[in-house]
Amino acid sequence: MQLLRIPLLALVLSALACSSRKDTTAEVAHKAPATPVATVAAKPAESAAPAPPAPADTAHAPAAPAGFDPASVPVAAPKLGAWPYFSLLDGYHKGTVKDPEISHDKFNGLFKDVAFDRYEFFDGVKLIPVEGRLTTFEALGKGASFFQVEKTYEKLVHDLGGVTVWEGNMEKFKDSKLKMDEERHRGRYGMWASEKAGVYMARTPDREIWVEVYQRYDDPAGYWLTVVEKKALPMQASVLPAAEMKKALDATGHVALYLNFDTDQATLKPDAQANIAQIISLLSQNPDLKLSVEGHTDNAGTAPHNQQLSEARARTVVANLTAQGIAADRLKAAGFGQTKPLADNATDAGKAKNRRVELVKM
């Protein structure tokens, strides 16, 4: 028995020694940094180029809030009734001058039913300007909470296949530090938390329909309804031959051209190049002629915005001419915004006539 104990003791000591070595090896392996698997063979150290700086880690950077994307709304094909497509809640009627609740200031450009206008919708993050047919009026009555108003129009738009863009109080807009070109009936005395809005939108194959219901702080019983059917207003532009331009310049010193630009932008549409070609022909045939290219707008939007837009459009025309070989010292760009109308801005035809670029002999 004594002889058997000795081998057994030796086996136990050997097992303990192996376990100790494994623990030590595991501890070292745990402390040592992992070696990445190489996918490209490394060059010798003496010829290796310095490693480029590691790119900034943008994978986890917070993205700027994008807000509502109109293109994300599914296209539907609902049956639409007569414009403006939506009626008022039962017990409400469209306000008129006969209503004692309507004060004169509310009719100073606030109530509208026009073939073309521009309106800015707040989506909770940003303003989305929409141009097209527009109606805005105040619904007078009582008996419905504004929450009921919101949910009613939300369902009506959803039934057309549309979506909710945003609902909330306008204090969020005030906190966003955004500024509307035209506040109209909204925030007449500041965007109070008591002013609320609901914005909804539906898409069809040929149009977008935007709806806003709004409650002003001073009118908790009524609500404002705005409907915009987004569409472009193509200007009835025609190509004026170079000879006709020259005749007008000789007779009056200026000639009005109607060039198509992207809506509310200074980018010329492709069809404007036909008129640009005639201006180039005019200047090429009359090498001593120098022109002031002057932009003009209608009165939609604010005066500062229209001034900037008219200047930008004039610069675009000049840039097109110089890019096609006309010497820059023969041209000057200027803008006059809405300050020099040719016709009454109260009509769509008048507005179209006022949106022009004039060539003026220098």
Disulfide bonds with the S-S distance in Angstrom:
none
